Each structure stands twice: as C-alpha cells, then as structure tokens.
Amino acid sequence: MAHRIEVSLKELVRDARGERIRREIEHFLHLSVTSVRTMDVYSIDAELSADELETVASEPLCDRVIQKYSIDGPASPTTWAAPHGRP
C-alpha cells in the first residue's frame, strides 16, 4: 500500500524556498502574493508497519528541530496547493 509523507517547516521557521517562489510569482506573473510555504511530499510504496513508517518519516526524511511531518494526512493547513514532480 502506498503511503504519503509530508514534511514542512515549522511555522516559526523562515521558508527561504517559499520566499524565492513568492518573488518569482510577483516578478514573472505580476501577481501580489502575501506568502508561500513549501513542503516536500514523499510517496512510499512498501509494506511497512506503522512504527516503520514513523521511523522513516521522523529520521531520514525530517529534521525534527525545524520541520514537522505527517503520514497519510496534511502536515499543515493550506489554502491552496500546487503539486509538481513525478507521480
């Protein structure tokens, strides 16, 4: 069964990648954007127990000092999402 792991920065951590994307949106699309927050999404297609999924999400995929993660659910409330990349 495939599982989705979302990793995002904690709210109080500056999102430099999101700031760069916001500037590019304003520069190239001429749209006024208040803020952009980014997250990394991983699809894990393996037979893993809940404990194994927790270990995968919390250790190699996430820096728990500045990031948070979720397994098969949203890591952060979003108002809009634009996924990209390979399926």
Number of C-alpha atoms within 10 A of each C-alpha: 7 11 16 17 24 22 25 22 22 16 12 7 11 12 17 12 12 15 16 11 16 18 17 13 15 13 11 8 9 10 12 11 11 8 11 17 18 17 19 13 19 15 13 14 10 10 11 14 9 10 9 11 17 15 12 15 22 18 10 8 17 19 15 14 9 13 17 19 25 17 18 12 11 14 19 18 6 8 5 7 10 5 10 7 5 4 6
